[in-house]
Amino acid sequence: MDYLADIDFVESLLKESLDGNVGPARRFAEANSRSSFAVSVPTSIRLLASAGADDEEIVERFMNAFPVISFDQSLMARTAAVFRAHDIPLETAIEGAIAIIHELKILTGTPSRYKALPGITITNFRDEDS
């Protein structure tokens, strides 16, 4: 896997796909079609929770395209260390720990969310140069 897609990218990609639009998320996904994309447990939960009752099945099928990186003891310990070391939300610490352990780039449209995490490559899918 090359990228850990955060909620910003995944929500954008779903919306663009449902609307039939080719926006920055779809352009990035198409330009990087040989790359692999995974999501964290919190991202998958947030996306499913944001779906209305009528859209739940569509969202579940969409999510099947993304492997979900599950928690193990190593990830929990690394997340706790990242969370303690930085003043960031827990979800950001989880994604930072996943990126470190699995050597993934975090794919987002809001790179400032991860600025406190040194040593992690952040890719902004909204950048025209991506």
Sequence and secondary structure as in RCSB ss.txt:
>XXXX:A:sequence
MDYLADIDFVESLLKESLDGNVGPARRFAEANSRSSFAVSVPTSIRLLASAGADDEEIVERFMNAFPVISFDQSL
MARTAAVFRAHDIPLETAIEGAIAIIHELKILTGTPSRYKALPGITITNFRDEDS
>XXXX:A:secstr
  EEE HHHHHHHHHHHHHT   HHHHHHHHTTTS EEEEHHHHHHHHHHS TTTHHHHHHHHTTS EE   HHH
HHHHHHHHHHSS  HHHHHHHHHHHHHT EEEES GGGGTT TT  EEETT TT 
